[in-house]
């Protein structure tokens, strides 16, 4: 698995203080789509930009409401198809335990992601820790299990809510 890097090719080692620019993220996804020969339709791009602009995970119907406000013609099936595309390509992550979506900090690099999710404020921090992923992969292989994807969700209370 490749080392995850930010737009300046440095490892993202401080997820609590690392700023991820929504506009830069969308441009990185556009570039990844071009390199992979994928089509980032206007609806997909709109969903991506709205997810990237959020400071916390967003639920699909909240995303749909925002899309309707902007364009007025977004239907649930088309939004879900856009989300499916973005998920399949690794541009966003789905947090199953809270049924919400977040943008991926490193859309150009295939990686597994541990998330810390605050049960009070619903903030989610992408930990970007290759060690956790490698340990899970090793454990899986030791019992003959072939992994397809990893998204580890750890629930608790964040530092801000603990104050």
N, C-alpha and C positions, 0 to 999 in steps of 0.2 A: 504494500500500500504506500502511496506517495505521501511525503510530508506535506501537510497543509500550510499554505502560505497566504499572506494577504497580497494586495495589489502591488506591494513593493518587494515581493519575494522574501519576506522575513516571516519566520514562524509566528503564528498568533498565539502567544503564550499567556496573555492576560485577558481572558474573556470578559472580566468585570469592567475593565477600563478601556478596552479596545473599541474605537468608534468605527462602525461600518456605515459608510455613506450609501444611502438608498439609490441615488442617481448613479454612482459608480457601480453599485451592484447590478442595476438594470443594464448598464453598458457591458459589464462582464458577461452577463447572460446573453445579450445580443451577440457578443463576440463568440461565445461558446456555441451558440446556435449556428452561426455562420460557419465556424470550423467543422461542426458535425453535420452540416447540410440539413439542418432542421428549420422549420418555418415557425417563427414567433409571430403568430397572428396578432392583430390589434387587440382582440379580447384577451389572449394569453398575456400580452404585454401589459394591458391594463390591470389584470389580476395580479401579475407579478409586481408592478409598481405600487399598487395599494398594499400588498403584503409587506413589501420592503419598507414602506413608509411607516408602518406600525411599530410602536415601541414594545408591544407585547404580542403574543400569539393572537390570531384572529380566527373566529369561527366562520364557517362557510356562509351562513346566512347573514352575518354582519358584513362580510365581503360582498355578498349579493346586493345588500342594501346600499352600500357605498357605490357599487357599479351602476345601480339603477339611478342613483342621484346624479352621477356624472353623465351617463349616456341614455338612461331611461329604457333600454331595450334588453337588458341582461336577464335571461331566463335560467332557472336552476340547472337544467341539464347542460346548458352551454358553459356555465360557470364550473360545474363539476368536471366537464371534459377538459377545460383549461387547467383546473387543479390537477387532474390526473396526468396531463402532459408534463406540467411543471414538477410533479412528484417523480414521475418515471425518469426524467432527465436529471434529477438530483438538485434542481434549482431551489426547491423548497422542501421543508420537512413537515410531516404530519405528526402531531403529538396526540396519539390515540387516547391517552388517559383523560385529556381535557377536550378532545375532538376539535383541535384548532391547528392552524398552519403558521409557520414562521419561515422567513427567508433563510437560505443557507449562506453561511459566511464565506464559503469557498465553492462557488458553483462550478469552477473549472476542474476540480479535483474530486475523484470518487473517494469517499471516506465514510466511516461509521461515526455516529455521534452520540455521546452521552449528554443528556440535558438535565439540568437542575431546575425543577418547577416549583415555584412558591405557591403553596395552597391558599395563602391569604390574598395576594395581589395578582396571581396568575402570571407573573413574570417568568420567562424561561431563559436560561443561560446555556448557550452551546459551549460545552467544555473543551472541545477540540483536543482530546487526549488520546493519542495513538496507543498508549500503554494499556488502557482499559479495553480498547478494541482488540488489540493483539492478544491479551489474556483470554478474552471470550472466544476468539478464533481458535486459539491453541486448545482450550478446554473442549470446544466443539469437535475439533479434529481428533482429539484423543479418544472420543467415543464414536468416531466414524460419522459424525454429523457434518454435512456440507452447508455452510451458511450462505444465505442469499443477501441478507440485509441485517443491519443492526441499528436500532434506535433504542437506547437505554434511557428510560425516564425515571428520575429519582425525585421523589416529592419530599417537601419539607417547608421550612420558613426561611425566607431570604434575610440578609442582614438588615435591610431597611425596615422590614416588618417586625424584626426582633427588637427594635429600639423602643 
